[in-house]
Amino acid sequence: YNNRFVGEMPGKKLGTSNIYSENARIVSEAGQSVSIDFPISRADDPNCCPSGGTIYVTYYWTGKAVGASGPQAAEAPLPQT
């Protein structure tokens, strides 16, 4: 938010797979939103090479907090402030 939002993006467990925020990549930015993709790591993947597909989500500023949208938003991690 105004280049001042500070938070931590935690990882998230999806069944036997994991989303690690350090593997996230910013795809695009527009105004008060940013689109990010998160590679999914399966239990037997080495740290370098997630093989479980990718979740795409757009984060946006609600005026009070960060929200998430997109078809896979429920699976994506939310920032902790």
C-alpha positions as CSV (number, residue, x, y, z in Angstrom):
1,Y,0.0,0.0,0.0
2,N,1.7,3.2,-1.2
3,N,4.9,1.2,-1.3
4,R,4.7,0.9,2.5
5,F,3.0,-2.4,3.2
6,V,5.2,-4.6,5.3
7,G,4.2,-8.1,6.1
8,E,5.3,-11.7,6.1
9,M,4.1,-14.2,3.6
10,P,3.9,-17.6,5.3
11,G,4.1,-20.9,3.5
12,K,0.9,-23.1,3.3
13,K,0.3,-26.8,3.4
14,L,-2.0,-28.3,0.7
15,G,-2.6,-31.9,1.5
16,T,0.8,-33.6,1.1
17,S,2.2,-30.6,-0.9
18,N,3.5,-27.3,0.2
19,I,3.6,-23.7,-1.0
20,Y,6.8,-21.9,0.0
21,S,6.6,-18.2,-0.2
22,E,10.3,-17.9,-1.0
23,N,9.5,-19.5,-4.4
24,A,6.9,-16.9,-5.3
25,R,7.3,-14.7,-8.3
26,I,5.6,-11.4,-9.1
27,V,3.9,-11.7,-12.4
28,S,2.4,-8.2,-12.7
29,E,1.6,-5.1,-10.7
30,A,-1.3,-2.6,-11.2
31,G,-2.2,0.2,-8.9
32,Q,-3.1,-1.4,-5.5
33,S,-2.8,-5.0,-6.7
34,V,-0.1,-7.5,-7.5
35,S,-0.4,-10.9,-9.2
36,I,1.9,-13.6,-7.9
37,D,2.5,-17.2,-8.8
38,F,3.4,-19.8,-6.3
39,P,5.0,-23.1,-7.4
40,I,3.7,-26.1,-5.4
41,S,6.3,-28.5,-3.9
42,R,5.4,-32.1,-3.5
43,A,6.7,-34.0,-0.5
44,D,9.5,-35.7,-2.3
45,D,10.7,-32.6,-4.3
46,P,14.1,-31.2,-3.7
47,N,14.1,-27.5,-2.6
48,C,15.2,-26.4,-6.0
49,C,12.5,-28.0,-8.1
50,P,8.8,-27.8,-7.2
51,S,6.8,-30.2,-9.5
52,G,3.2,-29.8,-8.3
53,G,2.0,-27.1,-10.6
54,T,1.5,-23.4,-9.9
55,I,-1.1,-21.4,-8.0
56,Y,-1.8,-17.9,-9.4
57,V,-3.4,-15.3,-7.2
58,T,-3.9,-11.5,-7.2
59,Y,-3.5,-9.6,-3.9
60,Y,-5.1,-6.2,-3.4
61,W,-5.4,-3.6,-0.8
62,T,-8.9,-3.3,0.7
63,G,-8.3,0.0,2.5
64,K,-7.6,-1.9,5.8
65,A,-5.9,-5.1,4.9
66,V,-4.6,-7.3,2.0
67,G,-7.2,-9.5,0.2
68,A,-6.8,-12.2,-2.4
69,S,-8.7,-12.9,-5.5
70,G,-8.7,-15.4,-8.4
71,P,-9.9,-19.0,-8.9
72,Q,-7.1,-20.3,-6.7
73,A,-7.1,-17.6,-4.0
74,A,-8.5,-20.1,-1.3
75,E,-5.3,-22.2,-1.8
76,A,-2.9,-19.3,-1.6
77,P,-1.2,-18.1,1.5
78,L,-2.3,-14.7,3.0
79,P,0.2,-12.1,4.3
80,Q,0.5,-11.7,8.0
81,T,0.9,-8.2,9.2
